[in-house]
Amino acid sequence: MLELTLEQVAALAEIDAKGFVERVREDLVKGDPKLAQDPALPSRLWRAFKAARELGIREGDNLVAFLRVEAYAPGFYDRPATRAWLTRPGRSPDERFHDYLRVMRWKIEHPEYVGGLTYGGTTRTGSGVGDSGTRTSLGARWRRLVGRSGDRGDG
């Protein structure tokens, strides 16, 4: 039976992690070719992956979403409010990050409630009808950002 030292196991784990990050990068570039123009993307994604792991994020879907957010919002996890939220006790980092994604989705889909509209912008009326083009665009951006499909069954 093959026995590996701790250093060898760590090296294999790093190779596996780098492959994971590279596959996510390839998917991101395939979905948004403009990202290929960012020469720093691979190193940013690797730093973000290491930061996610240090924060305690372990679930694969959350790691992928963390890297997707990094691709469009470099260093988001270093912002004091984000870091404070993700490290706050009481829930696991994976649960906290999932909550973070839900709040960001809500803010994107409801800019009228978070100061996202400028003068002359459109708002939703009491009937629930608003600028569907803007909402569709925001929803598409969000789904691209976190890699979700168009269904609304995820909360």
C-alpha positions in Angstrom: 0.0 0.0 0.0 1.2 3.5 -0.9 1.8 5.7 2.1 2.1 9.5 1.7 3.7 12.0 3.9 1.6 14.9 5.2 3.6 17.2 2.8 2.7 14.9 -0.2 -1.0 14.9 0.8 -1.0 18.7 1.1 0.7 19.0 -2.3 -1.9 16.7 -3.9 -4.7 18.7 -2.2 -3.3 21.9 -3.6 -3.0 20.5 -7.1 -6.7 19.4 -6.9 -7.7 22.8 -5.6 -5.9 24.6 -8.4 -7.6 22.4 -10.9 -11.0 23.2 -9.3 -10.3 27.0 -9.6 -9.1 26.6 -13.2 -12.3 24.8 -14.2 -14.4 27.5 -12.6 -12.3 30.1 -14.4 -12.9 28.3 -17.7 -16.6 28.2 -17.1 -16.6 31.9 -16.2 -14.8 32.8 -19.4 -17.0 30.5 -21.5 -20.1 32.3 -20.0 -18.6 35.8 -20.3 -15.7 36.0 -22.8 -14.9 39.6 -21.6 -13.4 38.0 -18.5 -10.7 36.4 -20.6 -9.3 39.9 -21.1 -8.4 40.1 -17.4 -4.9 38.8 -17.0 -5.2 38.9 -13.2 -8.3 36.7 -13.1 -6.5 33.4 -12.5 -4.5 34.8 -9.5 -7.5 36.7 -8.2 -9.6 33.5 -8.2 -6.8 31.5 -6.5 -6.5 34.1 -3.8 -10.3 34.2 -3.4 -10.4 30.4 -3.2 -7.8 30.4 -0.4 -9.7 33.2 1.4 -13.0 31.2 1.1 -11.3 28.2 2.6 -9.8 30.3 5.4 -13.2 31.7 6.2 -14.5 28.2 6.5 -16.5 27.9 3.3 -16.5 24.3 2.3 -19.5 23.5 0.2 -18.7 23.2 -3.5 -21.7 25.3 -4.7 -20.6 28.1 -2.3 -17.0 27.9 -3.4 -18.1 28.3 -7.0 -20.4 31.2 -6.2 -17.6 32.8 -4.1 -15.3 32.7 -7.1 -18.0 34.0 -9.4 -18.6 37.0 -7.2 -14.8 37.6 -7.1 -14.7 37.6 -10.9 -17.1 40.6 -11.0 -16.3 42.3 -7.6 -12.6 41.9 -6.9 -11.7 41.6 -3.3 -15.4 41.7 -2.1 -14.5 39.4 0.8 -11.9 41.8 2.1 -14.5 44.5 2.7 -14.9 45.0 6.5 -18.7 44.6 6.5 -18.5 41.4 4.3 -15.8 39.9 6.4 -17.6 40.7 9.6 -20.8 39.1 8.3 -19.0 35.9 7.1 -17.1 35.5 10.4 -20.0 36.3 12.7 -20.6 33.5 15.2 -23.9 31.6 15.4 -24.0 30.0 11.9 -21.6 28.2 9.7 -19.6 30.2 7.2 -21.4 28.3 4.4 -24.8 29.4 5.8 -23.5 33.0 6.2 -22.3 33.1 2.6 -25.6 31.7 1.3 -27.4 34.5 3.3 -24.9 37.0 1.8 -25.8 35.8 -1.7 -29.5 36.1 -1.0 -29.1 39.7 0.3 -27.1 40.6 -2.8 -29.7 39.1 -5.1 -32.4 41.1 -3.3 -30.5 44.3 -3.6 -29.9 43.7 -7.3 -33.5 42.9 -8.0 -34.9 45.7 -5.8 -32.6 48.7 -6.5 -35.5 51.1 -5.6 -35.1 50.1 -1.9 -31.4 50.4 -1.6 -30.7 53.7 -3.4 -29.8 52.0 -6.6 -31.9 54.3 -8.8 -30.9 57.7 -10.0 -33.0 60.6 -10.9 -35.2 59.7 -13.9 -35.0 56.0 -13.1 -38.0 53.7 -13.0 -39.5 52.2 -9.9 -42.0 49.5 -9.3 -45.5 50.6 -8.8 -47.9 49.3 -6.2 -49.4 46.9 -8.8 -46.0 45.1 -9.0 -45.4 46.3 -12.5 -42.2 48.0 -13.2 -39.5 48.3 -15.9 -39.4 44.7 -16.8 -36.4 45.2 -19.1 -34.4 46.6 -16.2 -35.5 43.8 -13.9 -34.8 41.1 -16.5 -31.3 42.6 -17.0 -30.6 42.7 -13.3 -31.9 39.2 -12.8 -29.8 37.9 -15.7 -26.7 39.6 -14.3 -27.3 38.0 -10.9 -27.9 34.6 -12.3 -24.7 34.9 -14.3 -22.9 36.1 -11.3 -23.8 33.2 -9.1 -24.4 30.6 -11.8 -28.0 30.0 -11.2 -30.6 29.1 -13.8 -33.7 31.1 -14.4 -35.8 29.2 -11.9 -36.9 30.8 -8.7 -37.1 27.7 -6.6 -33.9 28.4 -4.6 -35.4 31.0 -2.2 
